[in-house]
Amino acid sequence: MRILDNIYFGYDTETPLFTGVSLECEQGEIVTIMGRSGCGKSSLLHLINGINTPQVGTVASDIMVVATMFQDDRLVPWKTVADNVALGAKSYGLTVSDTDIDDILWAVGLHPKIRDVYPKRLSGGMAKRVGIARALLCNPDIIVIDEGFNGLDLALKNDLITRIVSYVKTHNKRAICVTHNMDEAVRISDKIYEMRGLPATMRAVMDIPIPPAERTRTDLIALEQDLEVKMKNTNTTNFVKNGFCAGDNVPEFITHMTDKGWRVWSDTTATPDGHYDMVVLSADNPKLADTAKQYADTITRLLVVGTPADNIQSEYAIIAQPDTLDGLIHWWGWDNL
């Protein structure tokens, strides 16, 4: 099914955000959209859920119910878990029973006994699951996932991806996901698209014939490597290897990337407390090896200030040492940012 057909959109008539964009997603299929920050991925999702209207082109007219899984949980603090879960379905005029709420809580890994609890008493992981339950209870025609797994620990992320995949496949739904994370993309997707350029265009990058539930760790590593190569071939990607530098140019480099919209952790003496696009650590940081291992399989890039030990360099592909700001930008592949 063609969800978007030859879409042209901008927030003003003189500056198009993307042009000629089309997107297909069949029942029982999960499609992921990747691309650098600011290229219009979230705005594209807003076309699907009806928040935005294209200047040219069409959005599929038979998408009646769209459920969105946000980056944050967006629970209403003065409503109980049960009321929050039912909120989306009731906004579509659906009748929601206590059994419906209990069943969907079980489906996302929560016990129904929390139905009368208020959000302030929930952990971050529980609140995320409640947000997903709210989306799924709508019985949506299409599920929109806008950076929905950011900031989650690996075990929780993998569990939620497994549950989302199971729901989509079991109920023959459609899902469209936006992420910067290659590991997420190859775990959850049947197809991967890339948005690039300004104004942005869309291109299909990868079809994955192996069902998500059947992908082994070896499959995921090979798929991520293949995806990285295909994304690099566009010459507009920001998905690159890790690096280290002497340190004099780090503040300027961090400012440059922050100005471009990147989330940068720049406390070289501590360890990151969430999801970031780039992490900056000192070579003397005792947690360097642990942090390198933590981010080895994600899109987050590690910049080490100073010269790390040889085993850290070799094991985590920290393989270059640019000594100027321009050198860092060029080596990391960010000349166009």
C-alpha positions as CSV (number, residue, x, y, z in Angstrom):
1,M,0.0,0.0,0.0
2,R,1.3,3.4,-0.9
3,I,1.1,5.5,2.3
4,L,2.6,8.6,0.8
5,D,2.5,9.4,-2.9
6,N,4.8,12.1,-4.5
7,I,4.6,14.4,-1.5
8,Y,5.9,17.9,-1.6
9,F,5.9,19.7,1.8
10,G,7.3,22.7,3.6
11,Y,6.3,25.0,6.5
12,D,6.3,27.9,4.0
13,T,5.8,28.0,0.3
14,E,9.4,29.3,-0.4
15,T,11.3,26.6,1.5
16,P,10.3,23.0,0.7
17,L,11.4,20.5,3.4
18,F,11.1,17.5,1.1
19,T,10.0,16.9,-2.5
20,G,8.7,13.9,-4.5
21,V,8.6,11.6,-1.5
22,S,6.7,8.3,-1.7
23,L,6.5,5.6,0.9
24,E,5.0,2.1,0.7
25,C,4.1,-0.2,3.7
26,E,2.1,-3.4,3.5
27,Q,0.0,-5.1,6.1
28,G,2.2,-7.0,8.6
29,E,5.2,-4.9,7.6
30,I,7.5,-2.5,9.5
31,V,9.2,0.2,7.5
32,T,12.0,2.3,9.0
33,I,13.1,5.8,7.8
34,M,16.6,6.9,8.5
35,G,18.5,10.2,7.8
36,R,20.4,12.9,9.4
37,S,18.9,15.3,12.0
38,G,16.7,18.0,10.5
39,C,16.0,16.3,7.2
40,G,12.3,16.1,7.9
41,K,11.7,12.6,9.2
42,S,9.3,13.6,12.0
43,S,7.5,16.1,9.7
44,L,6.9,13.2,7.4
45,L,5.3,11.2,10.2
46,H,3.1,14.2,11.0
47,L,1.7,13.9,7.4
48,I,0.8,10.3,8.1
49,N,-1.0,11.1,11.4
50,G,-2.7,14.2,10.0
51,I,-1.0,16.9,11.8
52,N,0.6,18.3,8.6
53,T,-1.0,18.6,5.1
54,P,1.1,18.3,2.0
55,Q,1.2,21.1,-0.6
56,V,1.4,18.5,-3.3
57,G,0.8,14.7,-3.3
58,T,-1.6,12.4,-1.4
59,V,-1.7,10.6,1.9
60,A,-3.5,7.2,1.8
61,S,-7.2,8.0,2.5
62,D,-8.1,4.7,4.2
63,I,-5.8,5.3,7.2
64,M,-8.4,6.0,9.8
65,V,-6.7,5.3,13.1
66,V,-3.0,6.2,13.6
67,A,-1.3,5.5,16.9
68,T,2.0,7.2,17.8
69,M,4.8,5.8,20.0
70,F,6.7,8.9,21.1
71,Q,10.3,9.3,22.3
72,D,8.9,10.2,25.7
73,D,5.9,8.5,27.3
74,R,3.6,11.6,27.4
75,L,1.4,10.2,30.2
76,V,-1.2,12.5,31.8
77,P,0.0,12.8,35.4
78,W,-3.4,13.2,37.0
79,K,-4.9,10.1,35.3
80,T,-4.3,6.5,36.5
81,V,-2.5,3.9,34.3
82,A,-5.9,2.5,33.2
83,D,-7.2,6.0,32.2
84,N,-4.0,6.7,30.4
85,V,-4.1,3.5,28.5
86,A,-7.8,4.1,27.5
87,L,-7.2,7.7,26.5
88,G,-6.3,7.1,22.8
89,A,-9.0,4.5,22.1
90,K,-11.7,6.7,23.7
91,S,-10.6,9.7,21.6
92,Y,-11.5,7.6,18.6
93,G,-14.9,6.8,20.1
94,L,-14.1,3.2,21.0
95,T,-15.6,1.4,24.0
96,V,-12.9,0.2,26.4
97,S,-13.6,-2.5,29.0
98,D,-11.5,-3.4,32.1
99,T,-10.6,-6.7,30.3
100,D,-9.3,-4.7,27.3
101,I,-7.0,-2.7,29.5
102,D,-5.8,-5.8,31.4
103,D,-5.1,-7.7,28.2
104,I,-3.1,-4.9,26.6
105,L,-1.1,-4.4,29.8
106,W,-0.2,-8.1,29.7
107,A,0.7,-7.7,26.1
108,V,3.3,-5.0,26.8
109,G,4.8,-6.9,29.8
110,L,2.9,-5.2,32.7
111,H,0.7,-6.7,35.4
112,P,-2.8,-5.4,35.5
113,K,-2.5,-4.7,39.3
114,I,-0.9,-1.4,38.3
115,R,-4.0,-0.2,36.6
116,D,-4.9,2.2,39.5
117,V,-1.4,3.6,39.9
118,Y,-0.5,7.2,38.9
119,P,2.4,7.9,36.5
120,K,4.6,9.5,39.2
121,R,4.9,6.0,40.8
122,L,6.1,4.3,37.6
123,S,9.7,3.6,36.6
124,G,10.8,5.0,33.2
125,G,10.5,1.5,31.6
126,M,7.0,1.0,33.0
127,A,5.9,4.4,31.8
128,K,7.2,3.6,28.3
129,R,5.2,0.4,28.3
130,V,2.1,2.2,29.4
131,G,2.6,4.6,26.5
132,I,2.9,1.7,24.1
133,A,-0.2,0.0,25.6
134,R,-2.2,3.3,25.0
135,A,-1.1,3.2,21.3
136,L,-1.9,-0.4,20.7
137,L,-5.4,-0.3,22.4
138,C,-6.6,2.0,19.6
139,N,-6.5,-1.0,17.2
140,P,-4.6,1.3,14.8
141,D,-4.5,1.0,11.1
142,I,-0.9,2.1,11.3
143,I,1.6,2.6,14.2
144,V,4.0,5.5,14.0
145,I,7.2,5.1,16.1
146,D,9.1,8.4,16.4
147,E,12.5,7.7,18.0
148,G,10.4,5.5,20.3
149,F,13.3,3.5,21.8
150,N,15.7,6.4,22.6
151,G,17.2,6.5,26.1
152,L,16.2,2.9,26.9
153,D,18.6,0.3,28.3
154,L,19.5,-2.5,25.9
155,A,17.4,-5.2,27.6
156,L,14.3,-3.0,27.7
157,K,14.7,-1.8,24.1
158,N,15.1,-5.4,22.8
159,D,12.1,-6.6,24.8
160,L,9.9,-3.7,23.5
161,I,11.1,-4.2,19.9
162,T,10.2,-7.9,20.2
163,R,6.7,-7.1,21.5
164,I,6.1,-4.4,18.8
165,V,7.2,-6.9,16.0
166,S,4.9,-9.6,17.5
167,Y,1.9,-7.3,17.6
168,V,2.4,-6.0,14.0
169,K,2.9,-9.5,12.6
170,T,0.1,-11.2,14.7
171,H,-2.5,-8.5,14.0
172,N,-1.4,-7.8,10.4
173,K,-0.8,-4.1,11.1
174,R,1.5,-1.6,9.5
175,A,4.2,0.3,11.4
176,I,6.5,3.1,10.3
177,C,9.6,3.8,12.5
178,V,12.0,6.8,12.5
179,T,15.4,6.2,14.1
180,H,19.1,7.2,13.9
181,N,20.1,3.8,15.3
182,M,21.3,1.2,12.8
183,D,21.0,-1.6,15.4
184,E,17.3,-0.7,16.0
185,A,16.7,-0.5,12.3
186,V,18.0,-3.9,11.4
187,R,16.3,-5.5,14.4
188,I,12.8,-4.2,13.7
189,S,12.5,-3.5,10.0
190,D,11.3,-5.3,6.9
191,K,12.3,-2.4,4.7
192,I,14.6,0.6,5.4
193,Y,14.4,4.0,3.6
194,E,16.7,6.9,3.7
195,M,15.9,10.6,3.6
196,R,18.7,12.8,2.3
197,G,19.5,16.2,1.0
198,L,17.7,19.6,1.4
199,P,15.0,19.6,0.3
200,A,15.0,15.9,1.2
201,T,14.2,13.1,-1.1
202,M,13.5,9.4,-0.2
203,R,15.1,6.3,-1.5
204,A,14.8,2.6,-0.6
205,V,18.0,1.4,1.0
206,M,17.4,-2.2,2.1
207,D,14.8,-5.0,2.0
208,I,15.4,-7.6,4.7
209,P,14.0,-11.1,3.7
210,I,14.7,-12.7,7.1
211,P,11.7,-12.2,9.4
212,P,12.7,-10.1,12.5
213,A,11.9,-12.9,14.9
214,E,14.2,-15.2,13.1
215,R,17.3,-13.0,12.8
216,T,20.3,-14.3,14.7
217,R,23.1,-12.2,16.2
218,T,25.2,-13.0,13.2
219,D,22.4,-11.9,10.9
220,L,22.1,-8.6,12.7
221,I,25.8,-7.9,12.6
222,A,26.0,-8.6,8.9
223,L,22.8,-6.5,8.2
224,E,24.2,-3.5,10.1
225,Q,27.5,-3.7,8.3
226,D,25.6,-3.9,5.0
227,L,23.4,-1.0,5.9
228,E,26.3,1.2,6.9
229,V,28.0,0.6,3.6
230,K,24.8,1.4,1.7
231,M,24.2,4.6,3.7
232,K,27.8,5.7,3.2
233,N,27.5,5.3,-0.5
234,T,25.2,8.3,-0.6
235,N,28.0,10.6,0.6
236,T,25.6,12.4,2.9
237,T,25.7,10.1,5.8
238,N,26.8,10.8,9.4
239,F,27.2,7.2,10.3
240,V,30.9,6.7,10.8
241,K,33.5,5.0,13.0
242,N,34.8,6.2,16.3
243,G,37.8,8.5,16.7
244,F,40.1,10.2,19.2
245,C,41.9,13.5,19.2
246,A,44.5,15.4,21.2
247,G,42.0,17.6,22.9
248,D,42.7,21.2,21.8
249,N,39.9,21.3,19.2
250,V,37.3,19.4,21.2
251,P,35.3,22.4,22.6
252,E,35.0,23.9,19.1
253,F,34.0,20.6,17.6
254,I,31.3,20.0,20.3
255,T,29.9,23.4,19.7
256,H,29.9,22.7,15.9
257,M,27.9,19.5,16.3
258,T,25.6,20.9,19.0
259,D,24.7,23.8,16.7
260,K,23.8,21.2,14.0
261,G,21.3,19.6,16.4
262,W,23.4,16.7,17.7
263,R,22.9,15.5,21.3
264,V,26.5,15.5,22.7
265,W,27.7,14.1,26.0
266,S,30.8,16.1,26.7
267,D,31.7,15.4,30.4
268,T,35.0,13.6,29.7
269,T,35.4,12.5,33.4
270,A,32.0,10.8,33.9
271,T,29.8,8.3,32.0
272,P,26.7,9.1,29.9
273,D,23.3,9.0,31.6
274,G,21.1,8.5,28.5
275,H,21.1,8.3,24.7
276,Y,23.3,10.7,22.7
277,D,24.5,11.0,19.1
278,M,28.1,11.5,20.2
279,V,29.9,10.7,23.5
280,V,33.1,12.5,24.5
281,L,35.3,10.8,27.1
282,S,38.9,11.2,28.3
283,A,41.4,8.5,27.5
284,D,42.2,8.4,31.3
285,N,38.5,7.8,32.2
286,P,38.4,4.4,34.1
287,K,35.0,3.8,32.5
288,L,36.3,4.2,29.0
289,A,36.4,0.5,28.1
290,D,32.9,-0.1,29.6
291,T,31.4,2.8,27.7
292,A,33.1,1.8,24.5
293,K,31.6,-1.7,24.9
294,Q,28.2,-0.2,25.7
295,Y,28.1,1.9,22.5
296,A,29.9,-0.5,20.2
297,D,26.7,-1.8,18.6
298,T,24.8,1.5,18.4
299,I,24.9,4.5,16.2
300,T,26.3,6.6,19.0
301,R,29.9,7.7,18.2
302,L,32.6,7.8,20.8
303,L,35.2,10.6,20.7
304,V,38.2,10.0,23.0
305,V,40.2,13.0,24.2
306,G,43.9,11.9,24.4
307,T,45.3,8.6,23.1
308,P,43.5,5.5,24.4
309,A,45.3,2.2,25.1
310,D,46.1,0.0,22.1
311,N,43.6,-2.7,23.1
312,I,40.8,-0.1,23.3
313,Q,41.7,1.3,19.9
314,S,41.8,-2.1,18.2
315,E,38.7,-3.6,19.9
316,Y,36.4,-0.6,19.3
317,A,37.7,0.6,15.9
318,I,39.1,3.9,17.3
319,I,41.4,4.3,14.4
320,A,42.2,7.9,13.6
321,Q,43.6,11.0,15.2
322,P,42.7,14.2,13.4
323,D,44.4,17.2,14.9
324,T,42.2,20.1,13.7
325,L,38.5,20.9,13.7
326,D,38.3,20.7,9.9
327,G,40.2,17.4,10.1
328,L,37.7,16.0,12.6
329,I,34.7,17.1,10.5
330,H,36.2,15.7,7.3
331,W,37.3,12.4,8.8
332,W,33.9,11.8,10.5
333,G,32.2,12.4,7.2
334,W,30.4,15.6,8.3
335,D,31.6,18.0,5.7
336,N,28.1,18.7,4.6
337,L,26.7,19.4,8.1
